[in-house]
Amino acid sequence: MKSWMMLLLVTLCASMVMAQGRRNAKGAGAGAGAKAEPGQMLEIKEITGVAGDSDYLAAAPSTDEKWKLKINHSDSYVKDGAKGWHYFEVAYEVAKIGTDASGKKLPILTIPEVEVTFAVLYDMKQSKLAGSVKQMADKAGGAIGWEKPSQLNTLLTETVTYTSITPGRKHYAAVCVPPSSVAVYGKPVVFSVQIKVDGVQQGEIFTEAVKGAKVEGKDIAGLLVDGKKQNAAWWESIQNKADTVTKVEGILRDRSKTPFVMVGDMYYDQVKNR
C-alpha cells in the first residue's frame, strides 16, 4: 500500500475515534447534570409581617355592633395601645415535578401534608404596658406574670400542618397574634418561616428583620446565625444565646382560628385536625 494511502487510513481512523469520544463525553455530561436534592417539592416565594413596608397590623373583620352591646363588651384593649391583630403570612409554590427520598424525579399530584413553622421575636420595650410595669418590677424584684423584668424579648413559635397541597397556584398560610397579646409583647422585630415535607426542609428559611434591632445591645443579625449557617432555625437556640429572651407557647394562632377565617378563605389551605 502506498504511503499516502496508509497515512489517509490512519488519519481517518483517528478522526472516528475522537468523534466517538466527544459523543461519549457529551452524553456523560448530560446524564450527570445538577442532582436534585432528595425530597424537594416546594419553594417559599415571600413572607410578610416584619420590616420594610410590611403591614403587620390588621383589623379583624367587622362585627355586629348590636352583638357587642347585647353582651356588654367594649373595645377596652384600645387603652393598652393595641388597636388590631398582628398578621404574619407566607406564600409558597409547589413544583410540578418533585423528587422522592432517593432523589428520583416524579410528577406531583398532591402533597398530603406540609409542615410550616412560624417564629416571631417581639421587642417588649415597645409595649406601653410592659414599659410601665417594668419600672415597678425593677424596684420590687419582679412582677406577677413576669418572672424576670430583664427578659425584654418574647419568642413566639407555632408549627401548623396543612393538607392536600397541589401544584399550579400559590399557596398561603398565616398566623396571627390577638390584640390582648400585642398589648403585652410590643412589636415584632424578627419573623421567620420554615417549611418541611416528610421531615425534609424545603429550600431556605425565609427571614425578615427590623434593621438595627438589638438584643442585649447586639445587632439582631448575630443571633440569627447558628455557627456558619445563616439559614439556621435560630429560634431553636436563641434562648441559649440570650438571657433577655423568653419563649411563650400558645399565642400564635393559625388564621383559621381567628376572625380572619371569615374572609379570603379560598386562598388558604386546610389545617390538619389533630
ZAKOL-677219 format. One line per 4 residues: their letters; for each residue x, y, z of C-alpha. Coordinates in pm, 1 decimal, decimal comma. Example, Ala and Ser with C-alpha at 12.3 -4.5 7.8 and 13.67 -1.06 7.14 Angstrom:
AS> 1230,0 -450,0 780,0; 1367,0 -106,0 714,0
END
This chain:
MKSW> 0,0 0,0 0,0; 131,2 336,8 -89,1; 247,2 555,5 195,8; -3,1 832,1 124,7
MMLL> -290,8 581,6 136,9; -163,7 444,0 468,2; -145,1 795,4 612,8; -501,0 868,3 499,0
LVTL> -631,7 549,9 659,1; -461,7 622,8 991,4; -596,3 980,6 992,7; -949,7 859,6 915,6
CASM> -944,1 603,7 1198,4; -812,6 862,7 1443,9; -1089,1 1104,4 1347,2; -1355,9 838,0 1406,5
VMAQ> -1214,7 755,7 1749,6; -1206,4 1125,7 1852,8; -1563,4 1181,7 1731,5; -1685,0 881,3 1929,1
GRRN> -1504,5 1013,2 2235,2; -1675,1 1352,2 2202,2; -2015,7 1185,1 2172,9; -1948,7 977,8 2484,0
AKGA> -1829,4 1284,1 2675,5; -2138,5 1483,4 2575,1; -2368,6 1200,4 2676,7; -2197,7 1164,4 3015,3
GAGA> -2228,5 1536,1 3081,3; -2599,9 1538,6 3003,6; -2664,4 1247,7 3234,3; -2452,8 1393,0 3514,5
GAKA> -2623,4 1729,1 3545,7; -2709,0 1904,5 3871,8; -2851,6 1641,1 4102,3; -3187,3 1725,3 4254,3
EPGQ> -3194,2 1744,4 4632,7; -3392,6 1447,1 4772,3; -3736,2 1535,8 4899,5; -3759,7 1883,5 4741,5
MLEI> -4116,0 1958,7 4633,3; -4193,0 2322,9 4701,9; -4037,1 2666,6 4743,7; -4113,5 2968,7 4960,4
KEIT> -4174,6 3278,0 4747,1; -4220,7 3553,7 5003,0; -4315,6 3633,8 5360,7; -4475,4 3945,9 5505,5
GVAG> -4511,4 4066,2 5860,1; -4197,6 4248,2 5973,9; -3977,4 4532,5 5847,6; -3985,9 4733,2 5527,3
DSDY> -4334,6 4827,1 5416,7; -4494,0 4523,4 5585,9; -4836,2 4595,2 5727,5; -4843,9 4350,4 6014,7
LAAA> -5120,6 4535,6 6199,4; -5461,0 4430,0 6069,9; -5813,6 4499,9 6183,5; -6034,6 4194,9 6221,6
PSTD> -6346,7 4169,5 6002,7; -6615,5 4398,6 6143,6; -6857,1 4255,8 6396,6; -7218,4 4338,1 6460,9
EKWK> -7239,8 4644,6 6686,3; -7569,4 4518,6 6830,3; -7397,7 4195,2 6929,6; -7130,0 4384,9 7121,2
LKIN> -7392,5 4591,7 7301,6; -7600,5 4284,7 7381,9; -7320,1 4116,6 7575,2; -7191,1 4444,3 7718,6
HSDS> -6848,7 4426,0 7555,6; -6634,0 4721,8 7460,3; -6303,0 4779,0 7283,3; -6118,0 4812,9 7612,6
YVKD> -5793,6 4678,6 7460,1; -5753,1 5012,4 7282,1; -5646,5 5154,0 7619,1; -5338,1 4931,3 7601,1
GAKG> -5238,2 5084,0 7268,0; -5318,4 4765,4 7072,4; -5567,7 4850,8 6800,5; -5555,8 4537,0 6589,6
WHYF> -5413,4 4191,6 6529,3; -5060,8 4118,2 6412,3; -5076,6 3917,5 6090,3; -4784,5 3710,7 5954,4
EVAY> -4807,1 3535,8 5617,5; -4604,5 3312,1 5385,3; -4662,6 3241,4 5015,5; -4517,7 2928,1 4857,0
EVAK> -4549,7 2723,3 4539,6; -4540,4 2350,3 4469,0; -4329,3 2222,3 4180,6; -4495,5 2016,9 3908,5
IGTD> -4201,7 1777,5 3924,5; -4056,2 1684,1 4263,4; -3803,8 1437,3 4399,8; -3860,9 1142,3 4628,2
ASGK> -3634,8 1045,2 4919,5; -3383,2 887,4 4680,9; -3368,3 1193,8 4453,6; -3575,0 1038,6 4172,6
KLPI> -3779,3 1292,9 3979,2; -4154,0 1229,7 3980,6; -4465,8 1429,7 3886,7; -4664,9 1569,8 4181,2
LTIP> -5040,9 1526,6 4209,5; -5067,6 1644,7 4567,9; -4858,0 1668,0 4883,2; -5064,6 1508,2 5160,5
EVEV> -4905,8 1713,6 5440,1; -4693,6 2027,2 5457,5; -4549,1 2135,8 5792,9; -4497,3 2510,4 5836,3
TFAV> -4310,0 2653,3 6135,4; -4356,6 3021,9 6217,0; -4123,1 3206,3 6456,0; -4164,5 3566,5 6571,7
LYDM> -3943,6 3763,0 6811,0; -4106,8 4058,4 6987,9; -3944,4 4363,4 7145,0; -4129,4 4424,7 7472,4
KQSK> -3957,7 4760,5 7519,7; -4205,3 4889,0 7261,4; -4501,6 4780,4 7471,6; -4655,2 5065,0 7672,8
LAGS> -4793,7 4816,9 7924,5; -4464,2 4632,1 7975,6; -4273,6 4958,7 7993,7; -4484,7 5096,5 8276,8
VKQM> -4480,1 4769,5 8472,1; -4103,8 4726,2 8432,7; -4028,0 5037,5 8634,2; -4220,1 4898,1 8930,3
ADKA> -4090,8 4544,1 8872,2; -3727,2 4655,7 8885,3; -3785,5 4808,4 9228,6; -3993,7 4516,6 9354,6
GGAI> -3761,0 4249,9 9218,0; -4017,8 4100,3 8983,6; -4378,9 4114,6 8875,6; -4670,6 3873,4 8870,4
GWEK> -4684,2 3722,9 8523,8; -4329,2 3836,0 8453,6; -4055,2 3638,7 8626,6; -3759,7 3844,0 8505,3
PSQL> -3807,3 4208,4 8403,0; -3474,2 4177,2 8221,6; -3642,7 3947,0 7968,1; -3742,1 4214,7 7721,7
NTLL> -3779,0 3994,8 7413,8; -4051,7 3737,4 7367,3; -4020,6 3444,4 7127,1; -4341,5 3302,2 6982,5
TETV> -4340,1 2986,8 6770,0; -4605,0 2765,0 6616,8; -4594,5 2469,4 6378,1; -4904,3 2408,4 6167,4
TYTS> -4969,6 2113,8 5934,1; -5165,3 2179,9 5614,6; -5317,5 1910,0 5395,6; -5373,5 1833,3 5025,4
ITPG> -5130,0 2083,7 4877,0; -5140,6 2086,1 4495,7; -4919,4 2240,5 4225,1; -5036,7 2506,4 3981,9
RKHY> -5101,6 2803,5 4211,8; -4961,3 2998,3 4504,2; -5045,6 2869,5 4849,0; -5078,0 3093,1 5152,7
AAVC> -5051,4 3026,0 5523,5; -5079,2 3278,3 5804,7; -5065,9 3308,5 6181,5; -5198,5 3590,6 6395,5
VPPS> -5137,0 3743,2 6737,3; -5452,0 3876,8 6910,9; -5470,8 4236,4 7037,1; -5462,5 4130,2 7402,5
SVAV> -5118,7 3971,8 7349,3; -4995,7 4254,7 7125,0; -5054,4 4489,4 7417,2; -4810,0 4288,2 7629,1
YGKP> -4538,9 4184,7 7382,7; -4487,1 4509,6 7192,6; -4372,6 4499,0 6831,6; -4223,9 4218,6 6617,5
VVFS> -3859,9 4258,0 6514,7; -3791,4 3919,0 6351,3; -4020,1 3685,4 6155,9; -3911,2 3354,4 6000,6
VQIK> -4078,9 3067,1 5819,5; -3952,9 2711,2 5770,6; -4140,0 2452,1 5562,2; -4091,0 2076,4 5576,2
VDGV> -4236,0 1781,9 5384,6; -4186,1 1438,7 5542,6; -3928,1 1593,6 5771,7; -3722,5 1739,6 5483,9
QQGE> -3671,3 2117,8 5482,4; -3792,0 2272,8 5158,8; -3540,0 2522,9 5026,9; -3426,7 2807,4 5250,5
IFTE> -3569,7 2950,1 5569,1; -3710,3 3294,5 5492,2; -3649,4 3571,3 5748,3; -3749,6 3935,1 5783,6
AVKG> -3584,6 4152,0 6047,9; -3616,5 4513,7 6152,9; -3297,6 4695,0 6059,8; -3099,0 4799,6 6362,6
AKVE> -3299,8 4588,2 6608,4; -3090,4 4471,5 6903,4; -3098,5 4201,0 7168,3; -2875,1 4251,3 7472,3
GKDI> -2722,9 4550,2 7296,4; -2611,6 4340,6 6999,9; -2743,6 4356,4 6645,7; -3018,1 4103,0 6592,1
AGLL> -2837,2 3956,4 6291,2; -2580,5 3796,8 6520,5; -2849,6 3588,1 6688,7; -2986,3 3461,2 6358,3
VDGK> -2668,4 3273,1 6276,9; -2603,1 2922,5 6405,2; -2231,3 2868,1 6355,4; -2162,5 2949,1 5991,6
KQNA> -2513,8 2867,7 5876,4; -2706,6 3189,0 5821,9; -3012,2 2987,8 5725,5; -3039,7 2808,1 6059,5
AWWE> -3352,5 2765,6 6268,5; -3241,0 3038,8 6507,6; -3549,8 3006,7 6726,2; -3433,8 2663,9 6844,4
SIQN> -3115,6 2800,1 7002,1; -3176,2 3169,4 7070,1; -3278,2 3103,6 7430,3; -2933,2 2959,6 7492,7
KADT> -2769,1 3268,8 7346,1; -2967,3 3546,6 7508,8; -3071,5 3584,9 7872,4; -3322,3 3850,8 7776,3
VTKV> -3537,1 3619,8 7561,1; -3826,3 3416,9 7696,4; -4035,8 3170,7 7495,7; -4414,0 3174,4 7526,7
EGIL> -4632,7 2896,6 7387,8; -4987,8 2907,5 7258,3; -5000,8 3269,8 7139,7; -4958,7 3238,7 6761,5
RDRS> -5284,0 3118,8 6605,5; -5344,3 2987,6 6257,9; -5577,6 3227,6 6077,9; -5846,4 2954,4 6067,0
KTPF> -5881,1 3002,7 6443,6; -5927,6 3379,4 6419,1; -6192,9 3615,9 6278,6; -5984,1 3629,5 5958,5
VMVG> -6126,0 3290,7 5860,4; -6432,4 3486,3 5750,3; -6250,7 3643,4 5455,8; -6035,7 3512,6 5171,2
DMYY> -6074,8 3150,5 5272,3; -6029,0 3032,9 4910,8; -5662,7 3139,0 4920,1; -5560,2 2936,0 5223,5
DQVK> -5510,0 2564,5 5276,6; -5689,8 2328,3 5509,4; -5533,6 2281,2 5853,1; -5491,5 1920,6 5961,1
NR> -5706,9 1832,8 6260,3; -5500,0 1698,7 6547,4
END
